[in-house]
Amino acid sequence: MAIAFVAIAVIGFSFALSQSAQQTVDNRQLHLFETCGAIQSEIQQLFPNEEETQTRVNNPELFQQQLTRVLSSQEGIEGGLWHLDSGFFGYTFPSYRGSDIKRDTPETERTLLAALSLRAIEQGGLVESVQRDNNMAVLAVACPITTHEGLSAWLIQRSSLVPTASTITNVILFALLAIGGVVMYLKSLAFERRWYVERDKLVKQGDDETQPVPVTSNINEVQPLLMLLYQARQKNINLEQTITALEAKLARTSDLSAVARIAASFAKELSKRLEQTKNNFLALSTEQQRVDQLNHVAAELDRINTLVVCYENLDLAAPSSQGYERENLADWLDHIANYHQDRTAKDTQTITAVCTEQLALHSHLLLIRFALDTLIGHAATFGPERGEILIKAGSTDDKTITVEVIDEHNGLSAQQERRVFRDDDVIPEAYGQGLKLVRDTLAIIHATVSYESDGENSRFILQIPMTSE
């Protein structure tokens, strides 16, 4: 508060001085000098190539136009021109707001202006005149126009003044306010100095969050705050312990939820391999064929065992290279398409897999199967009820395979596109929602998924890096 009083006093003191009669006269006079200089420049531009000074003013209207243009933005300033031979001409007062028509200055002022103009011509520079009383000042300036011999421009402005007595009174009042503010400030410093030492001691004790907050103090005003701080510190410690326990439990729950959702893809992939093994047995017609296929069957059983062990040891928080397998991409995608055609697609939907190249996919098949199952199911559930879902695969280069899940959804808004892979939801409610786990799962094997739309079709694009065996 004391500083505010001092600041108000300083501002008021400065304002009172700036509005004093002498300061007002000085400011207005300087402004008139600048305006007269601007008039000189404007008229000089009318005769840029004249090397000799002219003696006659052949186009006084043009001079008046330039004068009016300069003064149109200058409030309260009237002006004109004076020639040694022809006297006054070109009077203008653009900012005049009176009801009557003002064509010239009063006769008493014309005598003053003629004398000023003559002095300006004789001295070859700016001259000024100030006539003032207690409440009013009349300021006049004149400056020579160098393009014409015996020609000068003059300006006059009438300005009201703050009485000197009022200025002195205001200065005294603001000075007293400043003195009062300084006294208040000194008293507040003395008051604060009493308990600075005690405060520093309490702060030092309170910085150590492992220690209880002191509840006693020599400063009576601080005592209730210390009790509140002590209670808040205890509550904060208890909350931090509770939050830590809940975060650990939530992280574990999230991991278990993800593994449980991947279990569906594990079951589908396991079913496919068991069915393939069964078909291999049924296709054998002779004893010799059965003997020849024992190694093949054993290899299939090893792959089934690898898949089971892969799921059993699946840890999304600490992934490993365990579970990487090699599979013919075209056959594998055909099986996935047929599976979803039978179990996921609506009667009016068609799911097709296309692989334009002979490619072998060597990666973590269970995690990729989960991503594809989720995206295909998402397209079948939220995409158009009639239409085709296309699973298209190809190689981007020797190290990357691209798999696209394309449906006939007309696309998402820009805001929805930015959030496609940001949220997770076990049971999403709309197209493009709840796909965060797909991105996170693929990130484990350094694969990526993105979304694109051309307004007619939507596509989820998987970029799968290849690994060496």
DAQUI-V772854 format. One record per helix or strand of 2 or more residues. SS is the DSSP state (helix for helix, strand for strand). FROM is the first residue (numbers start at 0). TO is the last residue. Records with the same first field share a line. If there is no record, write none. Layout:
SS->FROM-TO  FROM-TO
This chain:
helix->1-17  20-45  59-70  106-122  163-206  219-281  286-291  293-311  328-342  364-381  413-417  435-443
strand->76-82  86-91  126-131  135-143  150-159  323-327  348-354  359-363  386-396  399-406  447-452  457-464
